[in-house]
Amino acid sequence: DVKVTQSSRYLVKRTGEKVFLECVQDMDHENMFWYRQDPGLGLRLIYFSYDVKMKEKGDIPEGYSVSREKKERFSLILESASTNQTSMYLCASTLGGGYIQYFGAGTRLSVL
Amino acid sequence: DAKTTQPTSMDCAEGRAANLPCNHSTISGNEYVYWYRQIHSQGPQYIIHGLKNNETNEMASLIITEDRKSSTLILPHATLRDTAVYYCIVDPGSNDYKLSFGAGTTVTVRA
């Protein structure tokens, strides 16, 4: 089974802090994604990466950056956390094209 | 992009089949229908997908009407662990792989 592991299930940070969310997949998948999920707004794509050191902006990249130094790891960085970044963050991966994406358990981030 | 319409919620008795409908009347000929579910406080989980033929895997069956304007996800023997929000989506074929969920159907399986 594909396993996508997110480093934390719950995280509480202060406004202005730099926050790192880590995601690791064990199936040699090319594509990795970061989404956030908010009530009433559904799933929104922040960034995705189709190869090592490659990244593409999604729909809501402002306030976020990403890093993919190794194929299995995709990191989401909140440069200066703000309260409106309180959300559930979901990492996903997929081998090639298509919509069969494998998700991690999610990180619920609270920014106070 | 083809839009999908699902009922807001439905209940199902444990051990019975759960039939989840989805309307996608504007679907194009080469667009696939995908189903995901999300159990509370977990990440979404892929269930099944299809184009025009009925599909079955270890989790569920997918029945797509001949005109492809609607589909039904069938959980053959629902268990309490199947309680989740179920999302029906259509692959827009834009190759950006961006998933976009609507509100989905909240399925509650009752003992």
Chai-1 contact restraints between the chains, C-beta under 6 A:
chainA,res_idxA,chainB,res_idxB,connection_type,confidence,min_distance_angstrom,max_distance_angstrom,comment,restraint_id
A,G42,B,F101,contact,1.0,0.0,6.0,A-B,restraint_1
A,L43,B,L99,contact,1.0,0.0,6.0,A-B,restraint_2
A,L43,B,F101,contact,1.0,0.0,6.0,A-B,restraint_3
A,L45,B,K98,contact,1.0,0.0,6.0,A-B,restraint_4
A,L90,B,G43,contact,1.0,0.0,6.0,A-B,restraint_5
A,Y99,B,Y34,contact,1.0,0.0,6.0,A-B,restraint_6
A,Y99,B,D91,contact,1.0,0.0,6.0,A-B,restraint_7
A,I100,B,Y46,contact,1.0,0.0,6.0,A-B,restraint_8
A,F103,B,G43,contact,1.0,0.0,6.0,A-B,restraint_9
A,F103,B,P44,contact,1.0,0.0,6.0,A-B,restraint_10
A,G104,B,G43,contact,1.0,0.0,6.0,A-B,restraint_11
A,A105,B,Q42,contact,1.0,0.0,6.0,A-B,restraint_12
A,A105,B,G43,contact,1.0,0.0,6.0,A-B,restraint_13
A,G106,B,G43,contact,1.0,0.0,6.0,A-B,restraint_14
